[in-house]
Amino acid sequence: MSTIEDFRRETRAWLEANCPPSMRTPMPEGELVWGGREVAFETEDQRLWFARMRDKGWFCPDWPVAYGGGGLTPEQTAVLEAEMRRLRCRPPQINLGIWMLGPVILEFGTEEQKRQLLPPMARGEIRWCQGFSEPNAGSDLASLKTGAVDAGDHFVVNGTKIWTSYGDKSDWMYMLVRTDPDAPKQQGISLLVVDMRSPGIEAKPIDLISGKSSFCQVFFDDVKVPKGQLIGPLDGGWTLAKALLQHERRAMSKFGELSLPTRFDLLSIVGRYLPPPASSSPADVVLRQRACAMAMDEMAYSLSAQRMGEEMRAGRDVSGLMSIMKLVHSEQEKDKFEVLLDVLGHRALGWEGEAFEAQELALARAWLGSFAQTIAGGSSEVQLNVIAKRVLELPEGNAGRQGK
């Protein structure tokens, strides 16, 4: 009878044999592999790693085999993730559908929807985007106004979504729509999945301060969506949205959770650009101390994220912990880039055309982009409110001040 240690040895041997050495190195942003109808690879090693993990079912290792997953137990999935961390394997693909929508369909979808939507997702054949936020309905998501009107065998969707990551490059969208305009805010909302090639959909990129944009505004003009693409009950989408947002917060910190290599390794940059401790100025000593403290915080976060994964696999409620982890990770990333800017000084201010290394050249952009991460997936302020209410169970409003 196979034991978990047997599985560990087999997994370690398989990864050693099948993950190319180049896929165990720091990953530049331009080398992310996104699953989709038109998946693209920069190198042959990327293609091999993608194909081998896909064929193994390890894009979704803990999903049932019937839906394209690997059929692993929670304990086996934890071993696989640990061995990938040990080898510093790059993710074979990035797929928000797998990380966020898939678990919701597994829980709330019909059998027909599971068999239709999950296997292509598990093979990396569909690139998904999320249609939640709207103008004037970002942090207050329940105020959304994009409507879906019942038209017999289909819905007719009109409205707009904003801050949709890669909406112009995605194949499908999972989106919240208002199906009962007369219901209270959290009621009358439904979850639809929509083919982005449907007539009446237009995605327009949004420029960001960093000069690079993954965000879009997506417009819906009389878009027909078949009734079979309603996930969960009609007008019951708020429950699904809350479940999906829990998975989103975990996805936002996925890179930190997996301890993936990064172009901005804090201590290696400090070692290259600050004088040795023996000849450091007081200012350099302070910078080195800040960097070491930040590196320890990152390690503590990584270990905490692994513990959260174990608790999820054990069936425990980690919704509050997910909000804490999302808050901590996005704020840590912002603080890390502040330290790196102080370490590199003028060398961090390069842009296109500058004769600096790619790492320093991209730092100013990454620093600017780190501010967006404190907003994406729920702003830090919203996460603090969630933590106060759901984790600390603090009273709302001024009730907590009474009696002081």
NULOKE-399552 format. One record per residue (C-alpha): residue in one letter; z, x, y. Coordinates in steps of 0.5 Angstrom, whole numbers, plus 500, padded with zeros to 3 digits. Layout:
BEGIN
aZXY/...
This chain:
BEGIN
m500500500/s498503507/t503504512/i503505519/e503513518/d497512514/f494508519/r496513524/r493519520/e486515519/t486513526/r487520529/a482523524/w477518526/l478519533/e477527533/a471526529/n468520533/c470521540/p465527543/p469532547/s466531553/m469524553/r476527553/t475530560/p476527567/m472521569/p468521575/e467514578/g460515577/e461515570/l464509568/v461505563/w460497564/g459493559/g453488560/r446485559/e443492562/v449497560/a447504563/f449511560/e449517564/t449521558/e448521550/d455522549/q457516553/r452512549/l455515542/w462513544/f460506546/a456505540/r462508535/m467504538/r463497539/d461498531/k469499529/g471493533/w475497537/f473494544/c478489542/p482492537/d487486536/w482480536/p481477530/v475480526/a471473526/y471474534/g468481534/g475484534/g478490530/g483485526/l489490528/t496488528/p500489534/e503496531/q496498529/t494497536/a499501539/v498507535/l491506537/e492507544/a497512543/e492516539/m487515545/r492517550/r494524546/l486526546/r485523553/c479519551/r476516556/p475508555/p468507552/q467501557/i470497562/n470490561/l474485565/g472479560/i476483555/w482485559/m483478562/l478472560/g478474553/p486473551/v485466555/i480463551/l483466545/e489461547/f486455550/g479455548/t475451543/e473454536/e466453539/q467457545/k471462542/r465463537/q460463543/l463467548/l468472545/p463476540/p458478545/m464480550/a467484544/r460488543/g460489551/e454485552/i456481558/r459483564/w464479567/c467477574/q472473577/g471467582/f478466584/s479467592/e476464597/p475464605/n482461607/a484461599/g486468597/s494469597/d494462597/l490461591/a491453590/s488452597/l481453594/k476448596/t470450591/g468443588/a465441581/v463434581/d462430574/a455429573/g455426566/d453432561/h454437567/f458439573/v455440580/v458446583/n458447591/g462452595/t463460596/k468465593/i470472596/w472479594/t469478588/s468485585/y461487582/g459479583/d452482584/k452486578/s455481573/d452477568/w457471568/m463469572/y470465570/m472461576/l477456579/v474450582/r477443584/t475437580/d480432583/p480433591/d485428591/a490431587/p496435589/k494443591/q496446584/q493440580/g486438580/i483445579/s479447573/l477453570/l469454568/v465460566/v458460569/d452464568/m450468574/r443467573/s444460574/p439457580/g443456586/i448462586/e447468591/a452474591/k452478597/p456485598/i461486603/d461493606/l468496606/i471501611/s470507606/g463506606/k463503599/s463496596/s464493590/f466486593/c461480594/q461474597/v458469592/f455462594/f454456590/d449451592/d448445587/v449449581/k449446574/v454448569/p454445562/k461441560/g461445555/q463451559/l470448562/i475452559/g482448557/p483441560/l480438566/d484438572/g489443568/g486450570/w492452574/t496453567/l490457565/a490461572/k497463571/a496466564/l489469567/l493473573/q498476568/h492479564/e489481571/r495485573/r496488567/a488490568/m489493575/s494498572/k490499566/f488506568/g495508569/e497505563/l493509558/s494515562/l487517563/p484523566/t483523573/r479527578/f485527583/d490530578/l496531583/l499538581/s493541579/i491540586/v497542589/g497549585/r490550587/y491549595/l498551596/p501558597/p505560591/p513558592/a515565593/s510565599/s511558601/s513556608/p518550609/a513545610/d509547604/v516547600/v517540602/l510538600/r511541593/q517537593/r513531595/a508532590/c513533584/a517527585/m510523585/a508526579/m515524576/d514517578/e507517575/m510519568/a515514569/y510509570/s506511565/l512510560/s514504563/a507501562/q507503554/r514499554/m511493557/g505493552/e510494546/e514488549/m507484550/r505485542/a512483540/g511476544/r516477549/d515474556/v513480561/s510476566/g515478571/l514485569/m507485570/s508483577/i513489578/m508494575/k502492579/l506492585/v509499583/h502502581/s498500587/e503503592/q504509588/e496510588/k497509596/d502514596/k499519592/f493520596/e497520602/v500527599/l494529597/l491528604/d497532607/v496538602/l488539603/g489537611/h482538614/r479539607/a480532605/l476529611/g469531607/w463525607/e456525604/g453532606/e459536606/a459543603/f466541599/e467540592/a466533589/q474532589/e475534596/l469530598/a471524595/l478524597/a477521604/r474515601/a479514595/w484514600/l481509604/g480505597/s487505595/f489501601/a484495598/q488496591/t495494594/i491487596/a486486590/g489482584/g495479589/s497483595/s504487595/e507482599/v505476594/q508481588/l514481592/n515474593/v513473585/i518478583/a524475588/k522468585/r521469578/v524476576/l530476581/e531468581/l533468588/p533462592/e527460597/g527460604/n534461608/a538458602/g540465600/r543466607/q548460607/g555462606/k554469608/
